[in-house]
Amino acid sequence: MRKSVYAIALVICATVVGVASAASKGRVTVANSMPVVVKTVPQSGNTEFAPGTAELRVTFSKDMQDQSWSFTEIDGVKFPEIIGKIRYLADKRTCVVKVKLEPNTTYASYLNSAKFGNFRDADGRPAQPYLLIFETASAE
């Protein structure tokens, strides 16, 4: 519980710092604000994602720097086995990673965190931390 409260507080601080940083440069706009996650596959909170080989996809609000990402492990929670190269699609906003998912398993990762911030937009601003958490269905 204490770690969860700490993590939430860090996310709130990162948000305030990101908006304050943009505001210090004048009017807050999409262009001068930190990128945010706008879509994930699987969707965070999904409890019936198919086990097996899959592509995790994270789409951001802005063009991102290639070869730069932070999938941060959470103590006691599994992260999928990566079986392919992490890459961005041609849209420069969608990060894709091929993984192996076990049945009946909870997976979670912070995409960026207080300690790791390598998901960055084309101008070098770190993305707002985002919790991706999902569960796989039973084996069929």
C-alpha positions in Angstrom: 0.0 0.0 0.0 2.8 2.4 0.9 4.6 1.8 -2.4 1.3 2.4 -4.3 0.7 5.7 -2.5 4.4 6.7 -3.1 4.1 5.8 -6.8 0.8 7.8 -7.2 2.5 10.8 -5.5 5.4 10.6 -7.9 3.1 10.6 -10.9 1.2 13.6 -9.6 4.5 15.5 -9.0 5.7 14.6 -12.5 2.5 15.9 -14.0 2.7 19.2 -12.1 6.4 19.6 -13.0 5.6 18.9 -16.7 2.8 21.4 -16.9 4.8 24.0 -14.8 7.8 23.5 -17.1 5.6 24.2 -20.2 3.9 27.1 -18.5 7.2 28.7 -17.6 7.9 29.0 -21.3 4.6 30.8 -21.9 1.3 29.5 -22.9 0.7 25.7 -22.3 0.2 23.9 -25.6 0.3 20.3 -26.8 3.6 21.2 -28.6 5.4 22.3 -25.4 3.9 19.8 -23.0 5.1 16.3 -22.1 3.8 13.5 -24.3 1.1 11.2 -22.8 -0.1 7.7 -23.5 -3.3 7.8 -25.5 -3.7 4.1 -26.2 -2.3 0.7 -25.3 -2.8 -2.8 -26.6 -3.8 -4.5 -24.4 -5.8 -1.7 -22.8 -4.7 -1.1 -19.2 -7.1 -2.9 -16.9 -8.0 -5.7 -19.4 -8.6 -9.0 -17.5 -9.0 -11.4 -20.5 -6.1 -10.7 -22.8 -5.2 -13.8 -24.8 -2.0 -15.7 -23.7 0.7 -16.7 -26.1 2.8 -14.6 -28.4 1.5 -11.0 -28.7 2.5 -7.5 -29.6 2.3 -4.9 -26.8 1.6 -1.5 -28.3 1.8 1.9 -26.7 0.7 5.0 -28.6 1.7 8.5 -27.5 0.3 11.9 -28.2 3.4 13.1 -30.0 6.2 11.9 -32.2 8.8 10.0 -30.0 12.6 9.5 -30.0 13.5 6.2 -31.5 15.6 3.7 -29.6 14.4 5.3 -26.3 12.0 3.6 -23.9 11.5 2.7 -20.2 9.4 -0.4 -19.3 9.9 -0.2 -15.6 9.4 -3.4 -13.5 7.2 -3.2 -10.4 8.3 -5.2 -7.3 6.5 -8.6 -7.2 4.7 -8.2 -10.5 5.7 -10.0 -13.6 6.7 -8.3 -16.9 6.2 -10.3 -20.1 9.2 -12.1 -21.6 10.4 -10.0 -24.6 11.0 -12.1 -27.7 11.5 -9.4 -30.3 13.1 -6.0 -30.8 11.4 -3.0 -29.3 10.6 -0.6 -32.1 8.4 2.3 -33.2 6.1 2.1 -36.1 6.4 4.5 -39.0 3.9 6.9 -37.3 6.7 7.6 -34.7 4.1 7.5 -32.0 3.5 3.8 -31.5 6.0 1.7 -29.6 5.7 -2.1 -30.3 7.3 -5.0 -28.5 6.7 -8.7 -29.2 6.2 -10.7 -26.0 5.3 -14.2 -24.7 2.4 -14.2 -22.3 1.5 -17.0 -19.9 -2.1 -17.8 -19.1 -3.8 -16.6 -15.9 -1.0 -14.1 -15.2 -1.1 -10.4 -14.1 1.5 -8.3 -15.9 2.3 -4.7 -15.0 4.9 -2.0 -15.9 5.3 1.7 -15.6 6.0 3.3 -18.9 8.5 5.8 -17.5 8.8 6.4 -13.8 10.4 8.8 -11.3 13.7 6.9 -11.8 13.5 6.0 -15.5 12.3 8.4 -18.2 13.5 7.2 -21.5 10.2 7.4 -23.4 10.8 10.9 -24.8 9.2 13.1 -27.5 11.2 14.3 -30.5 12.2 17.4 -28.5 13.5 15.4 -25.5 10.6 15.8 -23.1 10.0 12.7 -21.0 6.5 11.2 -21.3 4.1 11.3 -18.4 4.5 8.1 -16.4 1.8 5.5 -17.2 0.8 2.3 -15.5 0.1 -0.6 -17.9 -1.5 -3.4 -16.1 -3.4 -6.4 -17.5 -4.2 -10.0 -16.9 -4.2 -12.9 -19.3 -7.1 -15.4 -19.8 -7.0 -19.1 -19.1 -5.2 -21.4 -21.6 -7.7 -22.9 -24.1 
